[in-house]
Amino acid sequence: MHWSRATANTGYCPQFDAVVGEFKCRQLLRLFARIRGVQSNELDRCADLVLQAVGLTMYSGRKVKALSGGCKRRLSLALALIGWLARF
């Protein structure tokens, strides 16, 4: 199996909030999607899909460090799902 195919289908959600506070939610999701091999023209669609799936659409433009603890956990889940959801 090719490395890029494997990383596109692998998610990781640690017990602590492994998020970068200076990024906005959408920016961080786009970054992780790009790392996981999502094509440039699909980044926004993929970010929107995962934001909606975890209920964070209304916080997409907010800096991660300004989110509540629960929203940070949802964002961690979104980061774990982003490669998998890119296939749809």
TORLOLO-965792 format. One record per residue (C-alpha): residue number from 1; residue in three letters; z, y, x. Coordinates in steps of 0.02 Angstrom, whole numbers, plus 50000, padded with zeros to 5 digits. Example, Ala and Ser with C-alpha at 12.3 -4.5 7.8 and 13.67 -1.06 7.14 Angstrom:
2
<r><n>1</n><res>ala</res><up>50390</up><north>49775</north><east>50615</east></r>
<r><n>2</n><res>ser</res><up>50357</up><north>49947</north><east>50684</east></r>
# end
This chain:
88
<r><n>1</n><res>met</res><up>50000</up><north>50000</north><east>50000</east></r>
<r><n>2</n><res>his</res><up>49962</up><north>50174</north><east>50062</east></r>
<r><n>3</n><res>trp</res><up>50109</up><north>50287</north><east>50102</east></r>
<r><n>4</n><res>ser</res><up>50048</up><north>50426</north><east>49986</east></r>
<r><n>5</n><res>arg</res><up>50035</up><north>50305</north><east>49839</east></r>
<r><n>6</n><res>ala</res><up>50209</up><north>50238</north><east>49872</east></r>
<r><n>7</n><res>thr</res><up>50291</up><north>50410</north><east>49883</east></r>
<r><n>8</n><res>ala</res><up>50203</up><north>50468</north><east>49725</east></r>
<r><n>9</n><res>asn</res><up>50291</up><north>50330</north><east>49629</east></r>
<r><n>10</n><res>thr</res><up>50463</up><north>50341</north><east>49708</east></r>
<r><n>11</n><res>gly</res><up>50601</up><north>50453</north><east>49643</east></r>
<r><n>12</n><res>tyr</res><up>50771</up><north>50490</north><east>49716</east></r>
<r><n>13</n><res>cys</res><up>50916</up><north>50566</north><east>49619</east></r>
<r><n>14</n><res>pro</res><up>51072</up><north>50581</north><east>49727</east></r>
<r><n>15</n><res>gln</res><up>51248</up><north>50592</north><east>49656</east></r>
<r><n>16</n><res>phe</res><up>51264</up><north>50770</north><east>49717</east></r>
<r><n>17</n><res>asp</res><up>51146</up><north>50912</north><east>49673</east></r>
<r><n>18</n><res>ala</res><up>51015</up><north>50907</north><east>49811</east></r>
<r><n>19</n><res>val</res><up>50927</up><north>51066</north><east>49763</east></r>
<r><n>20</n><res>val</res><up>50879</up><north>51221</north><east>49862</east></r>
<r><n>21</n><res>gly</res><up>50964</up><north>51372</north><east>49782</east></r>
<r><n>22</n><res>glu</res><up>50844</up><north>51508</north><east>49839</east></r>
<r><n>23</n><res>phe</res><up>50695</up><north>51430</north><east>49749</east></r>
<r><n>24</n><res>lys</res><up>50656</up><north>51456</north><east>49567</east></r>
<r><n>25</n><res>cys</res><up>50652</up><north>51295</north><east>49465</east></r>
<r><n>26</n><res>arg</res><up>50463</up><north>51295</north><east>49446</east></r>
<r><n>27</n><res>gln</res><up>50436</up><north>51331</north><east>49632</east></r>
<r><n>28</n><res>leu</res><up>50548</up><north>51187</north><east>49683</east></r>
<r><n>29</n><res>leu</res><up>50461</up><north>51067</north><east>49565</east></r>
<r><n>30</n><res>arg</res><up>50291</up><north>51120</north><east>49630</east></r>
<r><n>31</n><res>leu</res><up>50351</up><north>51093</north><east>49809</east></r>
<r><n>32</n><res>phe</res><up>50415</up><north>50917</north><east>49772</east></r>
<r><n>33</n><res>ala</res><up>50257</up><north>50876</north><east>49674</east></r>
<r><n>34</n><res>arg</res><up>50151</up><north>50929</north><east>49822</east></r>
<r><n>35</n><res>ile</res><up>50257</up><north>50824</north><east>49940</east></r>
<r><n>36</n><res>arg</res><up>50231</up><north>50675</north><east>49825</east></r>
<r><n>37</n><res>gly</res><up>50043</up><north>50695</north><east>49831</east></r>
<r><n>38</n><res>val</res><up>50004</up><north>50788</north><east>49670</east></r>
<r><n>39</n><res>gln</res><up>49839</up><north>50883</north><east>49686</east></r>
<r><n>40</n><res>ser</res><up>49847</up><north>51074</north><east>49690</east></r>
<r><n>41</n><res>asn</res><up>49757</up><north>51094</north><east>49525</east></r>
<r><n>42</n><res>glu</res><up>49886</up><north>50983</north><east>49438</east></r>
<r><n>43</n><res>leu</res><up>50046</up><north>51065</north><east>49503</east></r>
<r><n>44</n><res>asp</res><up>50077</up><north>51182</north><east>49356</east></r>
<r><n>45</n><res>arg</res><up>50039</up><north>51049</north><east>49225</east></r>
<r><n>46</n><res>cys</res><up>50153</up><north>50926</north><east>49313</east></r>
<r><n>47</n><res>ala</res><up>50295</up><north>51054</north><east>49329</east></r>
<r><n>48</n><res>asp</res><up>50278</up><north>51100</north><east>49144</east></r>
<r><n>49</n><res>leu</res><up>50282</up><north>50918</north><east>49093</east></r>
<r><n>50</n><res>val</res><up>50440</up><north>50877</north><east>49189</east></r>
<r><n>51</n><res>leu</res><up>50527</up><north>51039</north><east>49138</east></r>
<r><n>52</n><res>gln</res><up>50496</up><north>50995</north><east>48957</east></r>
<r><n>53</n><res>ala</res><up>50550</up><north>50814</north><east>48982</east></r>
<r><n>54</n><res>val</res><up>50722</up><north>50865</north><east>49048</east></r>
<r><n>55</n><res>gly</res><up>50745</up><north>51017</north><east>48935</east></r>
<r><n>56</n><res>leu</res><up>50733</up><north>51153</north><east>49067</east></r>
<r><n>57</n><res>thr</res><up>50579</up><north>51248</north><east>49008</east></r>
<r><n>58</n><res>met</res><up>50679</up><north>51404</north><east>48968</east></r>
<r><n>59</n><res>tyr</res><up>50750</up><north>51406</north><east>49145</east></r>
<r><n>60</n><res>ser</res><up>50586</up><north>51382</north><east>49239</east></r>
<r><n>61</n><res>gly</res><up>50589</up><north>51557</north><east>49314</east></r>
<r><n>62</n><res>arg</res><up>50774</up><north>51558</north><east>49357</east></r>
<r><n>63</n><res>lys</res><up>50839</up><north>51533</north><east>49533</east></r>
<r><n>64</n><res>val</res><up>50919</up><north>51364</north><east>49557</east></r>
<r><n>65</n><res>lys</res><up>51082</up><north>51439</north><east>49622</east></r>
<r><n>66</n><res>ala</res><up>51103</up><north>51530</north><east>49455</east></r>
<r><n>67</n><res>leu</res><up>51096</up><north>51369</north><east>49352</east></r>
<r><n>68</n><res>ser</res><up>51250</up><north>51287</north><east>49278</east></r>
<r><n>69</n><res>gly</res><up>51308</up><north>51121</north><east>49350</east></r>
<r><n>70</n><res>gly</res><up>51231</up><north>51025</north><east>49206</east></r>
<r><n>71</n><res>cys</res><up>51064</up><north>51111</north><east>49226</east></r>
<r><n>72</n><res>lys</res><up>51066</up><north>51074</north><east>49413</east></r>
<r><n>73</n><res>arg</res><up>51090</up><north>50890</north><east>49372</east></r>
<r><n>74</n><res>arg</res><up>50943</up><north>50897</north><east>49252</east></r>
<r><n>75</n><res>leu</res><up>50840</up><north>50980</north><east>49388</east></r>
<r><n>76</n><res>ser</res><up>50888</up><north>50840</north><east>49508</east></r>
<r><n>77</n><res>leu</res><up>50825</up><north>50716</north><east>49379</east></r>
<r><n>78</n><res>ala</res><up>50665</up><north>50817</north><east>49360</east></r>
<r><n>79</n><res>leu</res><up>50638</up><north>50812</north><east>49549</east></r>
<r><n>80</n><res>ala</res><up>50659</up><north>50623</north><east>49546</east></r>
<r><n>81</n><res>leu</res><up>50534</up><north>50606</north><east>49403</east></r>
<r><n>82</n><res>ile</res><up>50400</up><north>50727</north><east>49461</east></r>
<r><n>83</n><res>gly</res><up>50293</up><north>50603</north><east>49557</east></r>
<r><n>84</n><res>trp</res><up>50299</up><north>50475</north><east>49418</east></r>
<r><n>85</n><res>leu</res><up>50258</up><north>50599</north><east>49279</east></r>
<r><n>86</n><res>ala</res><up>50110</up><north>50665</north><east>49377</east></r>
<r><n>87</n><res>arg</res><up>50013</up><north>50509</north><east>49327</east></r>
<r><n>88</n><res>phe</res><up>50009</up><north>50560</north><east>49142</east></r>
# end
